[in-house]
Amino acid sequence: MDSFGLLMDGFAAAVTPEHLLWALIGVTIGTAVGVLPGVGPALTVALLLPITFRLDPANALIMFAGIYYGGMYGGSTTAILLNTPGESASMITTLEGNKMARAGRAAAALATAAIGSFVAATIGTVALTFLAPVVADFATSFGPPEYVALMAVAFVTVSALLGRSLLKGVASLLVGVTIGLIGIDTQTGQPRLTFGIDSLLDGVDVVIVVIALFALSEAFGHLLTGTGHTTVAPLRERAVLSRSDLRRSWPAWLRGTALGFPIGSLPAGGAEVPTFLSYATEKKLSKHPEEFGHGAIEGVAGPEAANNAAAAGVLVPLLTIGLPTSATAAVILTAFQSYGLQPGPQLFSESGPLVWTLIASLYIGNVMLLLLNLPLAKVWARLLTIPSYGLYAGVLVFATLGTFAAGGTAVDLLVLAALGLLGLLMRLGGIPVAPAVVGLILGPIAEEQLRRALTLSEGDPSILFSGGITIVLWVVVALALIGSLALPALRRRAATRDRG
Amino acid sequence: MTETEPAPDRRTVLSSGAFGAVMLVASVLVIVDAVRLPDTSGAVGPAAVPLPVGVLLGVVGGGLLVQARLQLARAADGEPWQRGAGPRVLGMVAALVAFALLLPVLGYVLTSTALFVAAAMLLGAPSFWRTVAYGWALAAIVFLVFDRVIGLSLPTGPWGF
């Protein structure tokens, strides 16, 4: 059967009241955590991981996908009204969005963000529907050497893209990989890095690491700097687009989508890069370049479409190769694993109905998100009036709940506090935490594939460079390394020239 | 993006250097631990991956230390922390440790309320009794939803919640 027929079966399965309910819960929670600054979709999915082990896989994954898409919608509300990105992919939206809000055009900014997100996520999901089976088909030929090379691509690009400097990104990645080594080696039964502590034999739970690095470090950071006072731009009218706003928005939506989806679906992805590119493109193409920096609607429409399309794109390598390229995708991968499902080419053949139900629910979730976000923009904006001491104290309560549910012992809570302090040090030092999460989750998979490859070749490392695909991938690794080393130098040179 | 990277402030530089030092310590631990792993008959033993990871930890940690040392000279003062910043973080860690130890004894609702109140007061909540009310309400709702509805069994104190 072709993709379309499978998708229709997926829709038939997804419109049961139960699945619709979980999709609605997911998108509602997702929008809320997207709106709240400092609480992102990666953290939320991690917090809910242990709790949903009581749900059946389809319900849990539909909810997580809803949180993932919803977080992208909600993030723009905070960026526009508060001038703080609700999550990292909305950083660019603050540039023009908050200027529009201060000029009394908050409603138009929110509307172009929400409709642009809908258009982009829908096109992105359509592209996912037809691209994913092709990629999965292609990936069935991958053996351990190909996977090792793919992991290397992901490691390099994740460290280079998810932070400011390659050195700090690699540092974060290595810390994640090291934490991933703790526990009994599955292939030989040897305990590694346990130092005789029995409760470390099972390793450190991913949930605890994610909660500590994202939630505790945020709360600790606010203890140091104070919670401060923020000004929320007022939202007076309903979120609607005037005819001229629409005329200026729709080409930007489409261009943002065209940038976002392909970049998101590369095993290099992330949703941040396409938002930068989209903003630069809109600024260059705009008929009103003088408005940029003062609230140009294209500067909201393009990047918001780009980040939602990229979010759909990130699901391509996640579902077809099992390669997460963002922190949220990495945590969703863990959710699959906890149900004994391994995303990858076999997922489509072995768990086809589940995957297609999930993809169908993405379309449905998108419609729900548009309906939730346009008329209810004012309600979501009210979330921003929660005082931050209450917000972060509440985050701590959920952080300890998630940790207790994952581990269930006092030791787990102590590990949480210790890792939280490590996260605080990283935050203070400008070291990104997302690569650590990717390293923690991909590290053990990479090790397994590497050892499988070397066992096949009886220890001869040349197997890692055999075959056309692996060589291409290693060239990509080399180019990405050179590129990320050369880029800051070029930027510095351009900066000195600008100064004159 | 045409804006240039701002000069890093002293605290960022020192923290990134300290993180480099932590990585150096971790590097030694990982290498020592990997070396004592026994050899196996397979082509690749359990130490094959930890050894290079340990070496890389050392190299990158050293790199961060060197970078921090070089940047320290031109680092500017950053925004000041709020009053009692250090004690606040220590207080929060103490509250988390107390939570870990008291949870099985006093039950979920009471300990979580206490954790909420401690965190909120350290973060600068203006009114103690109102914070207690919020914390109690949140802990009670969480207990009802997750313990009674979803069926995750949370610890109960002698009074059953």
HADDOCK unambig.tbl for C-alpha pairs under 7 A between the chains (distance, minus, plus):
assign (segid A and resid 167 and name CA) (segid B and resid 60 and name CA) 6.89 0.50 0.50
assign (segid A and resid 171 and name CA) (segid B and resid 60 and name CA) 6.12 0.50 0.50
assign (segid A and resid 174 and name CA) (segid B and resid 57 and name CA) 6.48 0.50 0.50
assign (segid A and resid 185 and name CA) (segid B and resid 46 and name CA) 6.66 0.50 0.50
assign (segid A and resid 188 and name CA) (segid B and resid 46 and name CA) 6.61 0.50 0.50
assign (segid A and resid 192 and name CA) (segid B and resid 33 and name CA) 6.90 0.50 0.50
assign (segid A and resid 193 and name CA) (segid B and resid 30 and name CA) 6.80 0.50 0.50
assign (segid A and resid 193 and name CA) (segid B and resid 33 and name CA) 6.15 0.50 0.50
assign (segid A and resid 220 and name CA) (segid B and resid 89 and name CA) 6.14 0.50 0.50
assign (segid A and resid 223 and name CA) (segid B and resid 85 and name CA) 6.21 0.50 0.50
assign (segid A and resid 223 and name CA) (segid B and resid 88 and name CA) 6.13 0.50 0.50
assign (segid A and resid 223 and name CA) (segid B and resid 89 and name CA) 6.16 0.50 0.50
assign (segid A and resid 223 and name CA) (segid B and resid 122 and name CA) 6.91 0.50 0.50
assign (segid A and resid 223 and name CA) (segid B and resid 123 and name CA) 5.61 0.50 0.50
assign (segid A and resid 224 and name CA) (segid B and resid 81 and name CA) 5.54 0.50 0.50
assign (segid A and resid 224 and name CA) (segid B and resid 82 and name CA) 6.04 0.50 0.50
assign (segid A and resid 224 and name CA) (segid B and resid 85 and name CA) 4.50 0.50 0.50
assign (segid A and resid 224 and name CA) (segid B and resid 86 and name CA) 6.92 0.50 0.50
assign (segid A and resid 225 and name CA) (segid B and resid 81 and name CA) 4.77 0.50 0.50
assign (segid A and resid 225 and name CA) (segid B and resid 82 and name CA) 5.34 0.50 0.50
assign (segid A and resid 226 and name CA) (segid B and resid 82 and name CA) 5.62 0.50 0.50
assign (segid A and resid 226 and name CA) (segid B and resid 123 and name CA) 6.83 0.50 0.50
assign (segid A and resid 227 and name CA) (segid B and resid 123 and name CA) 6.94 0.50 0.50
assign (segid A and resid 389 and name CA) (segid B and resid 120 and name CA) 5.07 0.50 0.50
assign (segid A and resid 389 and name CA) (segid B and resid 123 and name CA) 5.30 0.50 0.50
assign (segid A and resid 389 and name CA) (segid B and resid 124 and name CA) 6.46 0.50 0.50
assign (segid A and resid 389 and name CA) (segid B and resid 125 and name CA) 5.90 0.50 0.50
assign (segid A and resid 390 and name CA) (segid B and resid 120 and name CA) 6.02 0.50 0.50
assign (segid A and resid 393 and name CA) (segid B and resid 116 and name CA) 5.16 0.50 0.50
assign (segid A and resid 393 and name CA) (segid B and resid 119 and name CA) 5.14 0.50 0.50
assign (segid A and resid 393 and name CA) (segid B and resid 120 and name CA) 5.25 0.50 0.50
assign (segid A and resid 394 and name CA) (segid B and resid 116 and name CA) 6.55 0.50 0.50
assign (segid A and resid 397 and name CA) (segid B and resid 112 and name CA) 6.33 0.50 0.50
assign (segid A and resid 397 and name CA) (segid B and resid 116 and name CA) 6.34 0.50 0.50
assign (segid A and resid 410 and name CA) (segid B and resid 100 and name CA) 4.89 0.50 0.50
assign (segid A and resid 410 and name CA) (segid B and resid 101 and name CA) 6.32 0.50 0.50
assign (segid A and resid 413 and name CA) (segid B and resid 100 and name CA) 5.73 0.50 0.50
assign (segid A and resid 414 and name CA) (segid B and resid 97 and name CA) 6.34 0.50 0.50
assign (segid A and resid 414 and name CA) (segid B and resid 100 and name CA) 6.93 0.50 0.50
assign (segid A and resid 417 and name CA) (segid B and resid 93 and name CA) 6.44 0.50 0.50
assign (segid A and resid 417 and name CA) (segid B and resid 96 and name CA) 6.76 0.50 0.50
assign (segid A and resid 425 and name CA) (segid B and resid 15 and name CA) 5.97 0.50 0.50
assign (segid A and resid 425 and name CA) (segid B and resid 19 and name CA) 6.66 0.50 0.50
assign (segid A and resid 426 and name CA) (segid B and resid 19 and name CA) 6.85 0.50 0.50
assign (segid A and resid 428 and name CA) (segid B and resid 12 and name CA) 5.49 0.50 0.50
assign (segid A and resid 428 and name CA) (segid B and resid 15 and name CA) 5.82 0.50 0.50
assign (segid A and resid 429 and name CA) (segid B and resid 12 and name CA) 4.41 0.50 0.50
assign (segid A and resid 429 and name CA) (segid B and resid 13 and name CA) 6.31 0.50 0.50
assign (segid A and resid 429 and name CA) (segid B and resid 15 and name CA) 4.47 0.50 0.50
assign (segid A and resid 429 and name CA) (segid B and resid 16 and name CA) 4.05 0.50 0.50
assign (segid A and resid 430 and name CA) (segid B and resid 12 and name CA) 6.40 0.50 0.50
assign (segid A and resid 430 and name CA) (segid B and resid 16 and name CA) 6.97 0.50 0.50
assign (segid A and resid 447 and name CA) (segid B and resid 49 and name CA) 6.76 0.50 0.50
assign (segid A and resid 451 and name CA) (segid B and resid 44 and name CA) 6.14 0.50 0.50
assign (segid A and resid 454 and name CA) (segid B and resid 43 and name CA) 6.80 0.50 0.50
assign (segid A and resid 454 and name CA) (segid B and resid 44 and name CA) 6.87 0.50 0.50
assign (segid A and resid 455 and name CA) (segid B and resid 43 and name CA) 5.49 0.50 0.50
assign (segid A and resid 455 and name CA) (segid B and resid 44 and name CA) 6.79 0.50 0.50
assign (segid A and resid 458 and name CA) (segid B and resid 43 and name CA) 5.55 0.50 0.50
assign (segid A and resid 459 and name CA) (segid B and resid 43 and name CA) 5.17 0.50 0.50
assign (segid A and resid 459 and name CA) (segid B and resid 44 and name CA) 6.73 0.50 0.50
assign (segid A and resid 495 and name CA) (segid B and resid 4 and name CA) 6.27 0.50 0.50
